[in-house]
Amino acid sequence: MTATTRQPRLLIVDDDEGMRDTLTDILEGTCYLVEQAVHGEAALDKIRSQEIDLVLMDVRMPILDGVETLRRIRALRPCLPVILMSGNTGESAVARVQHEATAVVSKPLDLPRLMPLIHAMLAKREQEQ
């Protein structure tokens, strides 16, 4: 990373504190800046107020779920990469928005698959800017 390159900022959105903290520890350990949000409304507030480079978001959350949050993110920042996490990738809500998400991954997360996916999405985003 050069002196002029900024560290990518990722937003983890999940109502499970343990999941948020574990992902934060892993991602910060690989040189990413990480923000957290407990539900969709909090995520939208962070996206409006900060330069977020990628969102990693659970589908099932209170207040505003991942499906509706994704739709609102697309209205705010259409090109922002969003990875949806779901315990059931066959659920109808995921199927309805799969084309809007950049990727959908299953829980429990497969970190050896997830980390290269995040890296590739960030590299693509950087090339497009």
Secondary structure, DSSP 8 states (H G I E B T S, - for coil): --TT----EEEEE-S-HHHHHHHHHHHHTTT-EEEEESSHHHHHHHHHHS---EEEEES--SSS-HHHHHHHHHHH-TT--EEEEES-TTSHHHHHHTTTSSEEEESS--HHHHHHHHHHHHHHHHHH-
